[in-house]
Amino acid sequence: MTDAFKTRRFDTRAVRVGHRRTPEGEQSEPIFPTSSYVFESAAQAAARFAGDEPGNIYSRFTNPTVRVFQERLAALEGGESCVATASGMSAILSTCLGLLQQGDALVSAKAVFGSTIMLFDNYLAKFGVAVHYVDSPDPEAWAQTIDRVRPKLVFLETPSNPLTQVYDIEAVAGICRQAGALLAVDNCFCTPALQRPLELGADIVIHSATKYIDGQGRCVGGAVVGDAERVGKDVFGVLRTAGPSMSPFNAWVFAKGLETLSLRMHAHCRNAGQIAQWLEDHPQVARVHYPGLASHPQHALAARQQEGFGGIVAFELKGGQAAAWQLIDAVRIFSITANLGDAKSTITHPATTTHGRLSPEQRAQAGIGDGLVRIAVGLEDPLDLIEDLEQALARI
């Protein structure tokens, strides 16, 4: 049944792909909370472990519920394989462990999630992987660094966290192909509902399923999507051996989240665009970072590359950290949390939360100022959210 839906349109794939109905005739995908599986014979067990026969072996790396989520997300991203992991960070780590070795080089955007930088600098470097950063979205800057370093893997997130910088995936992918490098794109902010990096030439797509794929802030998980060789074998091999595994329950939540992904993402976009426009006109706001605004430096690229501008808005207050903290403490609807992608709108101060482990110099290089506030616009009425921000700004 599932293969018949892989060629259908996006929303049909989001609802139908992956579910193989059991003899019970269930309408909703079942959860298989089992650690192991029973084999019909010793010969079958041997064949499964040897890879000569397909089927379940052990839930660290084979589980029917996790498989539903993997197949569904792969179908939405346009990939051959998907490996589900315990978190978004474990998805990045599994990708690096599966594809890199001592002596290889990694080139990354400087504007990435703070924990990603910590992973690259503190752990990959310790195992002999040279890490180099590009601090500009200009493809020429990427071409110069890639040509000089000759990396095995190139990594970027677009739009970036939290400043929503947008990178030209197609241009960077072309540069990577010429240099023999692989391009991995963190698609957390857009999801396949708004952006499909594989169609633009990327080799690998990485997700924190914790965010918009879940959509209601319930579970932690991640995913890697790509081809059958690099993802289906190399990255999967890390999961099978090291075990950063997604639980069946979390996989079920994420699979159900995919069913409403398109509806939610476009609603997030509408709400965020309205709020970003209002913030841009507010006298206490020095600058708004949102790709949907004409003032955003990559607005035209985002309009061409994405099917919507996303739900993340960052803005800089003129009063610095004091003003930012006063605003955050004064909101009544927004939840003060560093998570994003929730139906509930959230607000955080990146310099002291998501990027707080970076040095002041690293934050300055990444453009994370003390007055920067990031909001993840949820699914509440945008007028209520604007009123909440308005009363909070009045208290500064």
N, C-alpha and C positions, 0 to 999 in steps of 0.2 A: 504493500500500500504506500509506503513512504516514498519510494522512488518516483512514483507517479506525480508527486507534488513538487519535486525539485525544479521542474521547469515552469511552474506556475508563477504568477506575479507575487510581489513582495509580501503583501498582507496575507495571502493564502499560504505561502511558505511559512510565515511567522506563526500561523495557527496550526498547520497540519504536518509539517515535515518531522520525521523522527519517531512518531508513535506507531508501534506495531501492536495492534490490539491483541490482548491475550484471550484464551478461551472463555474468560469470564465476561467478555463483551463490554468492557468499561468504555465510557465516553471520555473521561479525563485520564490523562497519563498516570499510571500507577507509580508508587514509590517502592523501590526494592531495598529495604533496610537490612541487607545481609552482608556479612563479611566474606563468605565463601560460597562455593557452589558444589553440588554433588555430581560426580561423573558416573556415567553408565558402566564404565569398566576401567581397569588399570591402563589399558591400551588407549582409551579416549583421553584419560588424564595426561598420559605421556604426549599424545598428539597435540593437545591444547598447549601444554607448556613448551613444546618444541616449535609451536607456530605452524604446524602442519594442518591443523584443523581450527577453523574459527569458532569462537564461543567464549563464554565467561570463564574466568580462571580465579580471580581474587579481586575484591572490590577496591583494592588500592589502585588498580589500573583498568579494570573492566567491571562496569555496572550498567544494567539496562537503563536506569533513570538518567545517569550521567550521559549515556550514549544518546538519549533523546535530545538533551540540551546541545551536545556537541554537533550532532547532525543538523539540528535546526539552525544553530548559529553559523555553521559552515555554509549552509545553503543561502543564508541571508547575505553573508559577506562574499559569496562566490568562490569559496575555497574548496579544496579537495578534502582536507582534514582539519579537525579541530581537537585540541587537547585542553580539557578543562582542568583547572588548578584550584588550589585552596584560597588564593587571593590574587589580586592584580599584580602585586610585587612578586609573588612566586611565579606568575606567568612570565614576567620579564627575566627573572633569574633562570627559569627553566630554558628559556630561549637562548640566553647567553651560555649556559652550561652545555647545551646541546650543540651549539654552532661554533663556539670559540674554543681555542686552546692556547696554552702558553706561547707567547711570542706574537699572537695576533693583535691587531689594533681595532679599536671601536671608535667611531666618530658619532657624537651625539649633539643634538641641539643643546645650547646652554639653558634655554627656557623649557625646562621639563620639571616634573614633580620633584619636590625636595628629596623624598625617599629614593627616587631613581638616581639622583646625583650621589647620594650617600652609598647606594649599592655599587655604582660604578667606581667611585673614588676609594671607598674603604675596603671593598671586597674583591671586585674584579681585578683591580690593580695589584692586590696582594697575591693573586695567583698568576701574575705575569701577563695580564692583558693591558696594553697601553691604551689609555682613554684620552681622547682629544675632543674639544668642544668647539662648536661654531655658534657665535653669539649674534648671528644675523639671519633673517629669513631670505636674504638675497641669494638666489641660486649660484651666482658667481662666487660668493664666499664659500659655499659648499663645494663647488668645483675645485677651488684652490686647495682647500684642506684635504679633500679626498684624493686629489692628484698627488699631494705631498706625502700623505700618510699611507695611502694604499690599504685601507681598512678591509677587514673581512666582513664587518657588520656596521651598518649605519642606522641610527635610531633617532626618531623624532616623534613628538606628539603634536597634533594639530587639530583644533586650536590648542594652544599651550595653556598650562595651569600655572598661575592664575591670570596672566595678562592677555590671554586669547590671541597670541600671535598665530598667524596662519602661514603655513609653509606650502610651497608649490610641490605637491607630491609627484606630479608627472615630471616636472623638471628635475627634481632630485633623483627620481627613479632612473631617468635617462643617464644622469651622471654616474650613478652607481653601476648601471649595466656596462658602461664603457670602461669602468675601473675594475670590473669583476667583483663588486661588493654586493651584499644583500641589503635590502632596505626593509626595516621593520618600522611600522607606524602604530603608535598608540592612538586608538580610535575611540577613547573613552568618552570624550565630550560630545561626539557626534553620533556614535553608534552607526550600524549599517543603514538605519532609517534615513540618515542625512548624508552619509559619506561612505563610499566603498573604496578604500585605498588599493585593493588588488586590481580593480578595474582601471586604476590610474597608473599601474606599473609597479606597485609595491610587491614585495615577496612575502611579507608576513604582517599580520594584523594582530595587535595585542589589546586585550580588554581587561579592565577591572569591572567584572560583572556586578560587583557590589553597588555600582552607581546606577546608571540609567537602565541597564538590562534588568536588574531587580525592580527598580523604580519606586520602592516603598521603604527602603532602608532596613531590610529584614535580615539579610544574609551577606556573608563575605565570600567572594570567589573571583576567579580570573579565567582567562581563556587565551589560547594562541591559535590562530587560523592561518593556513597556508597550504602548501602542496603536500602530496603524499610522502615525499622523500624527506624533506627537511623537517616538516612538522610531524607527519605521520610516523616517521621512524626516529629521527634524531631527537626532537623535543619529547616525543612520547617515551623514548628510552630513558630520559631523565625522570619522567614521572613514574615509570615502572620501577626504577631502581631506587630513586631517592624518596619518592612518595609524598610530594606536596599535593595531596589528592583532594578533590572536591567531594563533599558528602552527598549521598543520594537525596537527602531532604533539600539541601541547598540547590542541587541541580534541578529538582522539581520546581522550586520557587523561580529559578531563573528561566526555565522553559516556559512557565506560565507567564512570566514577565514579558517574554518575547512576543506573546500573543497580542499585547496591547502597545508594543513599543512604538509603532508608527504614530498611533493616535496621541500618545503621551508626548513624544518628541516634538511634534508640531504644536502642541499646546504649550509646551515649555518655551518654544521659540516665540510664539505670539506674546506670551506674557513678558518674557525677558526683553523683547524689542520695545514694548510699551514703557517698561520701567527704565530701560537704558536711555530712551529719548527724554524722559522726564528728568532723570539725573543730570543729563548733559546740560540742561537749562537751569540747574540749581546753582545759586551763587556761592554756596559753600563747597562745591565740588570743582576741583581743579581739572580733572580729566576723567573720562569714562572709556573703559576698554571693552568694546563689544563689536564683533565683526559686522553686525547688522547696521551699524552707524556709518554714514558717509564719511565721517571723520576718521574712521579706523584706517590705518595705512594699508591694510590688505583687504579692504572691503570688496573691491572688484574681484580679487582672487577667490575670496570666500563665496561670493555670489556665483562664480563659475564652477567651483569645485564641490560645493556643498548644496544640499537641497533645503537647507534652513540654517539659521545662524546660531542655534544652540540656546541653552538655558543659563549659561554662566555670564555674569556681568561683574567686572571689577572696576572700582573707581577710587580715585585718590582725593582725599579730603585736604583742604588747605591748612588745617590745624595739626597735621602730623599724627603721631600715635595717640596723643591725648584725645584728640577729636575722634579718632577711629574707635577707641575704647569707649568713649562716652556714647557714641552712636550705637555701638553693639549692645551696651548695657541698657540702652533706653528702648530698644525695639520690643514690641509686644506680641507680634505674630511670628516673626522669623525665629527659628531655633538657633541658638548659639552652638554650632557644631561644625567640625571641619569636614564632615561627610558632604557629599553632593549627589544629585541625581534622584533625590527623594521627591515624593508628591508634596511633602512639606518643605517650604522655603527655608534655606539655611543661610547663616551669615558667619564669617570668620575673619580674623586678622592674620593674613598669611605670614607676616614677618615673625610672629611669635607662635605660630601653630604649624601649618603645613611646611613652612620653610624655616622653622625656628632652629633646626639643628645645623643649618648652614652658618658659616662665619659671616660677619658683617660685610666682608669683602665679596664673598660669594653672592650674598643677597643683592648687593649693589650691582654686581655684574649681571645678575638676572633681572634687574629692574624692580626688585621687591622693596618698595619704600615703606617707611614707618607709617605713612598715612593711607596705605592701600587697604581697602576692604573688598572682600570677595563675597558676592551673594550667588547662591544657586537658586534660581527662581523656580518655584514649585507650581502646583496646579490650583492654588487658591485664586480668588478673584484678584486680578492685577490692581484694581482700584483700591482694594483693601490693603494691598502690599505698599502701594504708593502712599496711602494715608499713614501707614505705620512708619515708613521711612521719613515722611514729612514731619510727624510729631517728634521723632527721635532726633532729626537734624535741628529742630527748634530748641532742643535742650542743650545743645553744644554752646 
